[in-house]
Amino acid sequence: MPKQIKLSFPEHQVEIWADLLTEKAPVTCKAIWEVLETPLQIFCKHAMYTGKELSIQLPQERCAATSLHEIVPENQTCFPAAGDLLFTFMPPYAWNGIPQAIYDLGCFYGQDCRTFFPMGWVPGNRFAVIRPSDHESFAYMGAKAIQEGQQTIMLQRA
């Protein structure tokens, strides 16, 4: 049975399960697993450029002790499907001159998505997939983020 992570939205009593793609993205999966050694409660927001995506900026203090800042290309895509989870790292100053590194966890809940940003195409490492039975709940949370703004999300190992 594959390793799993759980994405929970406590304010809405929604739980979503994702299977890690350890054979296709072993380095990324290992690093994400390390980040989630302790459950992480954080905000997610709806993405601006990529389509039907909830974007999570992982905290630098958790990521710095992992290999997420040295991630190699694994199972990359620029056209994520509904249910795909992608990790993208941007070093300091790469995104609009922001001096902090960005550890982005992109959670895609719909079709016709693309990882095209103002600086061009940025492929992400596809490291997990949400179970098909949870797609409807995840799309519901995407709609909530559009209507209400950022949402509280809990990420943890399952």
Buried (B, 14 or more C-beta within 10 A) or exposed (E): EEBBBBBBBEEBEBBBBBBBBBEBBBBBBBBBBBBBEEEBEBEBBBBEEBBBBBBBBBEEEBBEEBBBBEBEEBBBBBBBEBBBBBBBBBEEEEBEEEEEBBBBBBBBBBEEBBBBBEEEEBBBBBBBBBBEEBBEBBBBBBBBBEEEEEBEBBBBBE
